[in-house]
Amino acid sequence: MSKKVLIIDDDPDVRLFNATVVEENGYTPIEAANGEDGLELVKKEKPDLVLLDVLMPKQSGIRFYRELKSDEAFLDIPVIMLSGVAKRTFLRSQKALTEFGDKPVPEPESYLEKPVEPDELAAEMEKFLK
């Protein structure tokens, strides 16, 4: 069975683009439009990799990432952040949440700023799925 990649992004065009790259590289895409739905799918599907947008309605990628990396059952799932938000801004938001009493979480395994070229995304996924 092929490895599963959970794509969490509120933009349907971005989800379609990412799902196409995932499929073309022999993996199975699973899609969610926000972090809340993404967390449900993580629990149900236990994906091998997560492609995660940062800014989304309902539950942001910032909150999703924090919840994922704070749960022992999901610590081993690598996350590739795909965002128009600069990496340092994301890391600052994680640091701020930690200062407000949340536990510190590790940096994402990978952080790519949008727009991402298909071959760049494929190469990054391959690092975690081969």
N, C-alpha and C positions, 0 to 999 in steps of 0.2 A: 504494500500500500504506500502511496506517495505521502510525503511529509506535508503537514497542514500549516498554512500561513494565514494568520488572522490579520485582516486589513481593517483598521479603524480610522475612518475619515468621514466627515459630514458632507463632503462634496462628492456627489455620485460620479462625476467625470473622473475625479482622482481615483476613486475606488475601482472604476472600470479600467483605467490605465494600469493601476497596480495589479489588479486581478489578471489582466492580460499578461503582464510580465511574469507573474507567479506561474500561470499556466504554461506559458511558453518555455519555462525552465523546468517543467516536469513536476511542479508541486500543486497541491490542492488549495485554492483560495477559499477563505471563509470571510464574510463581510459583516461589518457593523457600522452604523452611522454615528455612534457616539460612545463614550467611555462606559456608560451604564450598560448598554447592550453588549459592549465588548467584554465586560467582566462576566456577564452571564455566559457568553460563548466560551470564555477561557475555562470556566468551571465545567461546562458541558463537553467541550471538544478537546481540551488540553492541547492547544496548538504547539508546534515545534518552534515557531517564530511569530513575533507580532510586528507589524508595520503600523506605526502610530503617529497620527497627527496631533499637534499640541492644542490648537484652538478649535473647540467644538462646543455646540450647545449641550444642554443636559448635564454631561459630565466631561470636563476637559481632559485632554491627554495628560496634563500635569497631575490631576487627581487620580486618573486611571493608573498611571505609572507608579505613583506612590502606593496605591492599594495593592497593585500586583507585586511590587518589590518588598512589601511589608508582610506578605503571606508566605510562610515557609513552603507551602505546597506549590507555589509558582515561581519561586526565586530562580529556578534553573531555566526559565523560558527567556531567551534573549529577545531584546527589543531594539528595533531600528526606528528611531524617531525620524519622521519625514515632515518637515515644517518650514513655513515661511518665517518663523520666529528664529532669531539667531540662537545658537547653542548657549552662549553666555547668558542670555535672557532666561532661557529655560532653567539653567543651573542656578541662577539667582532666585528664581521662583521656588525651587526646591529648598534652597538654603533658608529662604524666608519662612516657608512652612515648618521647617525643622526648628527655627527659632521660636515659633509659636507653639512648641510643645510636641510636634510630631517627631517620630523617630527619623534619624537620618537614613537616606536610601542611597544605593550606589548610583554612579552615573550610568546613563544608558550605554549598552554595548556599542552602539553606533548612532551617529546623529548626522543626517543628511539634510541640507537646506534645499527647499524647493526653488525652482523646478529641478527635478532629477531626471537624468537621461536613463533610458531603459537598460543600457549595458552597465551603467554605474550601479543601478539598483540590483540587477542580476548578480553582479560581482560581489556586492555587499551581502546579499542573501546567501550566496554560495559559501561564504566564510563560516556561516553558522549552521548550514544544512548539509554540508558534504560529509 
